[in-house]
Amino acid sequence: MTSDPRQGIVELLPRLRRFSYALTGDPEKGDDLVQEGCLRAFARLDQWQPGTRLDSWMFRIIHNIWIDQKRALKVRGATVDLDDAPELMGMDGRDVVERRLTLNRVLDAMTKLPREHRELIALISIEGVSYQEAAEILDIPIGTVTSRLVRARRALHAIAIEGVQKVEGENDAVR
C-alpha cells in the first residue's frame, strides 16, 4: 500500500465495497455507504495516524456510519427500494441462475443473523481481517469476537442445511 493515505483509500475501495455490501445486503446501499465513508475519511484525514492501519480505520468509519444509519432508520422507519436487478445479457443462463441462487441463499442466511454476527462474518470471513483487528474495529473484546464468530458460523451452517432440506423437499414434491 502506498504512503499517501488518499491513494491508500482508493486502493481499499474493493474491500470497502465488499464489507459495506455485507453489512447492507444491497449493492447500491453498500456503494452509498462506501461513498459516505470516503467523504468522512477525506474530511477527517488529519485524524488518521500514520503508521497505523488505514484499512482498519476505514472499516471502523464505515461501521460507525452504518450503525448511525440503523439507529436513524428506527426513528424514520423503513423505505422500500423499487429497482429491479439488472439484466444479464450474454451470459450462460444456467451458470447465472446457479450463482444467483447460491448468492441469494448466502445473503438470505446472512440477513437472518444478528447484526453482530453479520459484522464479524463480513470482517473476518470475507475481508480476512484478524480477530484482533475485528475486535479493534468493532470496539469489543477479542473473546467476544471469538464466541460470536463461532455462533455466527454455526447459525449460517444451520440455515444452509435448512435451506437445502427445504429445496430437496420441494423437488421431491414436484417429481
Secondary structure as GFF3:
##gff-version 3
##sequence-region A 1 175
A	DSSP	alpha_helix	5	24	.	.	.	ID=ss1
A	DSSP	alpha_helix	27	43	.	.	.	ID=ss2
A	DSSP	three_ten_helix	45	47	.	.	.	ID=ss3
A	DSSP	alpha_helix	54	76	.	.	.	ID=ss4
A	DSSP	alpha_helix	93	112	.	.	.	ID=ss5
A	DSSP	alpha_helix	115	120	.	.	.	ID=ss6
A	DSSP	pi_helix	121	126	.	.	.	ID=ss7
A	DSSP	alpha_helix	131	138	.	.	.	ID=ss8
A	DSSP	alpha_helix	142	174	.	.	.	ID=ss9
###
